[in-house]
């Protein structure tokens, strides 16, 4: 009997132990599954994806067209997701469709992709949703984004030709100095004649490029990599860089007009969308890449919060805001049509940039041709002059 009792007790303890282990395992499983689902959710939401301006314009204009045509917003988003050929854009749209299906506002879903769409797109869509004018706001937004993109392409395109000509000139000069001229140097040194200054300068530069050319290329490459990193991470360096760009002769004026066109257009769009001036100014500052003008937007916000007029502030800062800017904004403030005045200014500055980009190649081309001619001519004279002197001495 005692043996039977002992066996029963041991079996009972074993059963209790095994049940406790099973219970602890069951408690652990949900925790691990939660962690796994969290990881999956993090992977599914690509918040750091960057879209091109063309993709943003496609999204806004297509959504505006579909909503205006009477297509429900969820169905419109599904159609845009199916029509896109970009895998990145498709990932973003998949998440947006999922959020809207679950009852979220479109602006709330886009806010999770703030780096992807930007403050301007999110805020204009938010105001459109809350005020019931989403299709009109999307139409305004699509047109303004298109104009901004076209303006940027004009500015970038204006510098392509000068950059190509300058690079070609430097490449030809480097070829002559490193490859051609060293073959002629033994002739000059063997004759023991007094070489002119131009030839001696070319010999020095040629020797320098042969000995330290790779180091020089490495330094230039390092500077080219360091400047974008500093611009991104060091705000003080970025501010100084932006101010220097604005003060450059000829080019600085175009950069100023380009920034003013974007600032006035963005502010006009936000005011037309129903956003108050005190809310629109910080949004405009966030969408302005130039830190000098970003700081000015913050200063203008302080002026507005004090109840003062923007035009008074602009008149005191004519180095960054031309006189016409202050006058037209003053007219808009008096008449209550500030958004229209800002739009007129943006179109005026866009016209200035357009005219400048068309004439830039005509302005720079003669300078580049003179620069190229001087570089090649200097090398040619440096080679021909000693040869001519040697032939003259031999003929005597």
C-alpha positions, 0 to 999 in steps of 0.5 A: 500500500505504501508503495502504491501511495508513493507512486501515486504521489510521484505521478501527481507531482510529475503531472503538476510539473508538466502542466506548469511548464505547459502553462508557462510556454503558453504565456510566452508564446503570445509575447513572441508573436507580438514582437514578430507582428511588430517587426512585420508592421515596421517592415511593411510601412516604408516611411523613409521612401522618397518619391520624385516630383513627377510621382507626386504630381502624378498622384495629386493630379490623378486623384484630383481628376478621379474625385472630380469625376465622382469616383469615391476616394478609396476606389481612386486610391486603388486605381492609382495603386494599380496604374503606377509602375514604380515599386516604391510608389506602389508600396506607399500606396498599398499602406495608404489604401490600407489606412483609408480602408480602416477609416483613416483620413487620407491626410492622416495616412499621408502624414505617416509618410511626411518625408515622402510627400512633404508638409505642403501636400499633407496640409493642403489635403488636410484642409481640403478634407476638413472643409469639403473642397478636396478636389479643388485643393488637389487641383490647385496643388497639382498645378502648383507642384507642376510649375515648381518642377518646371521652374527647377528644371529650367534653373538646373538646365541653365547650368548644364551647358556651362558645366560641360564646357568648363569640364571639357576645357579643364580636361583638354588642359590636363591632357596637354599638361600631363601627356603632351608637354612632358614629351617636349620637356627633354628637348628644352632642358637638353639645349641649356637655353633660357626659357621664357616665363610661360614655359617655366610656369607650364613645366612647373604645373606639369611636374606638379600634376604628374607628382601630385595629380592623384592627391589633387584629384583625391582632395577635390573628390573629398571636398565634393563629398564633404560639402553635401554632408556638411550641408545636410548635418551642419546648419551653420555651414548650410546657412553660410553657404546659402548666403554666399550663393545669394551674393554671387554675381550674376547667378545670385540674382537668379537664385534669389528670384527662384526662392521668391517665386517658390515662397510666394507660390507656396504661401498663395496656395496655402492661403487659397486652401483656407489656411490662416497666415500664421499657420501658412508661414511656418509651413512655407518655411518648412518647404523652403530649402534656402536657410536664409529665406527660412529664417526670414519666414520665421521673422515674418511670422513673429511680425504677423503674431504681433499684429503688424503688416508683412509689407513693413518688414519687407521694406526693411530687408530690400537685400532679400526682398526687392521693393516691388515685393513689399509694394504688391503685398501692401496692396494685397493687405489693404484690399484683402486679396493677399493670396492673389497678390502673392500669386502675381508675385510668384508668376512675375519672379518665374518670368524673371527666372525664365528670361534669365535662364534663356539668356544665361547661355548667351551671357556665359558663352563668350566668357567660357570661350575666352577662358578656353581660348586663354588656357589653350593659347597659353599652353600653345605659346609656352610650347611654340616660343622656346621652339621658335627661339631655338630655331632662330639661334640655330639659323644664326 
